[in-house]
Amino acid sequence: MTDAPNDLVPQEPATGPGMHDIRHLSEVELARLGMSQIAYVRPIQLNGTAGFAIHAADGTPMAVTDELSAAVAAIVQHDMIPVPVH
């Protein structure tokens, strides 16, 4: 019988400075995951005027604009990924 190739043997996750095993994240660490890379837009009413609020992944408000396309463009311009929410 031959040994299994290394790519078929379960490996321990790489850890080191700045690296975490995602199976052991706390709730706070999980909530922060992707916060600086993901943003979402939601429609709002501000002083009786329709607009769109840009929020970080954790819900923190970041900006308001009057057009959806401008909100998405602002997210992309800041090297973030716009994600739809339902």
Short mmCIF file of the C-alpha atoms (twelve columns), coordinates in Angstrom:
data_MODEL
# 
_entry.id   MODEL 
# 
loop_
_atom_site.group_PDB 
_atom_site.id 
_atom_site.type_symbol 
_atom_site.label_atom_id 
_atom_site.label_alt_id 
_atom_site.label_comp_id 
_atom_site.label_asym_id 
_atom_site.label_seq_id 
_atom_site.Cartn_x 
_atom_site.Cartn_y 
_atom_site.Cartn_z 
_atom_site.pdbx_PDB_model_num 
ATOM 1  C CA . MET A 1  0.000   0.000  0.000  1 
ATOM 2  C CA . THR A 2  1.344   3.478  -0.843 1 
ATOM 3  C CA . ASP A 3  1.087   6.643  1.183  1 
ATOM 4  C CA . ALA A 4  -1.542  9.215  0.204  1 
ATOM 5  C CA . PRO A 5  -0.246  12.256 -1.698 1 
ATOM 6  C CA . ASN A 6  0.349   15.282 0.511  1 
ATOM 7  C CA . ASP A 7  -2.503  17.221 -1.104 1 
ATOM 8  C CA . LEU A 8  -4.970  14.567 0.107  1 
ATOM 9  C CA . VAL A 9  -3.770  14.586 3.702  1 
ATOM 10 C CA . PRO A 10 -5.544  17.140 5.922  1 
ATOM 11 C CA . GLN A 11 -3.134  19.921 6.783  1 
ATOM 12 C CA . GLU A 12 -3.140  22.222 9.773  1 
ATOM 13 C CA . PRO A 13 -4.032  25.777 8.759  1 
ATOM 14 C CA . ALA A 14 -1.089  28.122 8.372  1 
ATOM 15 C CA . THR A 15 -0.722  30.478 11.284 1 
ATOM 16 C CA . GLY A 16 1.770   33.187 12.033 1 
ATOM 17 C CA . PRO A 17 1.922   36.918 12.587 1 
ATOM 18 C CA . GLY A 18 -1.313  38.438 11.296 1 
ATOM 19 C CA . MET A 19 -2.855  35.066 10.432 1 
ATOM 20 C CA . HIS A 20 -5.790  33.472 12.247 1 
ATOM 21 C CA . ASP A 21 -7.490  30.127 12.055 1 
ATOM 22 C CA . ILE A 22 -11.016 31.207 11.077 1 
ATOM 23 C CA . ARG A 23 -12.478 28.235 12.948 1 
ATOM 24 C CA . HIS A 24 -11.475 29.947 16.197 1 
ATOM 25 C CA . LEU A 25 -12.643 33.540 15.613 1 
ATOM 26 C CA . SER A 26 -14.553 35.279 18.361 1 
ATOM 27 C CA . GLU A 27 -17.907 36.897 17.564 1 
ATOM 28 C CA . VAL A 28 -16.215 40.305 17.493 1 
ATOM 29 C CA . GLU A 29 -13.471 39.104 15.123 1 
ATOM 30 C CA . LEU A 30 -16.080 37.478 12.880 1 
ATOM 31 C CA . ALA A 31 -18.113 40.695 12.799 1 
ATOM 32 C CA . ARG A 32 -15.013 42.638 11.734 1 
ATOM 33 C CA . LEU A 33 -14.142 40.182 8.977  1 
ATOM 34 C CA . GLY A 34 -14.234 42.042 5.685  1 
ATOM 35 C CA . MET A 35 -15.286 45.315 7.289  1 
ATOM 36 C CA . SER A 36 -12.676 47.331 5.438  1 
ATOM 37 C CA . GLN A 37 -13.438 45.668 2.105  1 
ATOM 38 C CA . ILE A 38 -17.215 45.391 1.964  1 
ATOM 39 C CA . ALA A 39 -19.894 48.076 1.939  1 
ATOM 40 C CA . TYR A 40 -23.605 48.144 1.226  1 
ATOM 41 C CA . VAL A 41 -26.116 50.789 0.168  1 
ATOM 42 C CA . ARG A 42 -29.599 51.259 1.517  1 
ATOM 43 C CA . PRO A 43 -32.292 53.721 0.509  1 
ATOM 44 C CA . ILE A 44 -33.085 56.406 3.092  1 
ATOM 45 C CA . GLN A 45 -35.212 59.505 3.618  1 
ATOM 46 C CA . LEU A 46 -33.229 62.498 4.863  1 
ATOM 47 C CA . ASN A 47 -35.216 65.636 5.674  1 
ATOM 48 C CA . GLY A 48 -38.002 64.424 3.389  1 
ATOM 49 C CA . THR A 49 -35.643 63.783 0.463  1 
ATOM 50 C CA . ALA A 50 -34.849 60.327 -0.931 1 
ATOM 51 C CA . GLY A 51 -31.199 59.307 -0.835 1 
ATOM 52 C CA . PHE A 52 -28.836 56.405 -0.409 1 
ATOM 53 C CA . ALA A 53 -26.678 55.686 2.630  1 
ATOM 54 C CA . ILE A 54 -23.393 53.801 2.324  1 
ATOM 55 C CA . HIS A 55 -22.637 51.509 5.270  1 
ATOM 56 C CA . ALA A 56 -19.578 49.474 6.262  1 
ATOM 57 C CA . ALA A 57 -20.028 45.724 6.625  1 
ATOM 58 C CA . ASP A 58 -20.806 46.163 10.340 1 
ATOM 59 C CA . GLY A 59 -23.555 48.718 9.632  1 
ATOM 60 C CA . THR A 60 -21.533 51.831 10.434 1 
ATOM 61 C CA . PRO A 61 -22.831 54.715 8.256  1 
ATOM 62 C CA . MET A 62 -20.090 56.126 6.022  1 
ATOM 63 C CA . ALA A 63 -21.729 58.516 3.522  1 
ATOM 64 C CA . VAL A 64 -24.984 59.673 1.954  1 
ATOM 65 C CA . THR A 65 -25.668 60.510 -1.687 1 
ATOM 66 C CA . ASP A 66 -28.708 61.281 -3.786 1 
ATOM 67 C CA . GLU A 67 -28.101 58.629 -6.475 1 
ATOM 68 C CA . LEU A 68 -27.587 54.884 -6.225 1 
ATOM 69 C CA . SER A 69 -24.995 54.920 -9.011 1 
ATOM 70 C CA . ALA A 70 -22.967 57.565 -7.140 1 
ATOM 71 C CA . ALA A 71 -23.074 55.457 -3.975 1 
ATOM 72 C CA . VAL A 72 -21.827 52.357 -5.786 1 
ATOM 73 C CA . ALA A 73 -19.140 54.396 -7.589 1 
ATOM 74 C CA . ALA A 74 -17.924 55.814 -4.253 1 
ATOM 75 C CA . ILE A 75 -17.627 52.320 -2.801 1 
ATOM 76 C CA . VAL A 76 -15.625 51.084 -5.793 1 
ATOM 77 C CA . GLN A 77 -13.474 54.232 -5.828 1 
ATOM 78 C CA . HIS A 78 -12.405 53.449 -2.265 1 
ATOM 79 C CA . ASP A 79 -11.339 49.911 -3.259 1 
ATOM 80 C CA . MET A 80 -14.288 48.293 -1.527 1 
ATOM 81 C CA . ILE A 81 -16.782 45.747 -2.820 1 
ATOM 82 C CA . PRO A 82 -20.450 46.772 -2.979 1 
ATOM 83 C CA . VAL A 83 -22.730 43.958 -1.875 1 
ATOM 84 C CA . PRO A 84 -26.519 43.764 -2.180 1 
ATOM 85 C CA . VAL A 85 -28.571 43.308 0.968  1 
ATOM 86 C CA . HIS A 86 -32.076 41.929 1.163  1 
# 
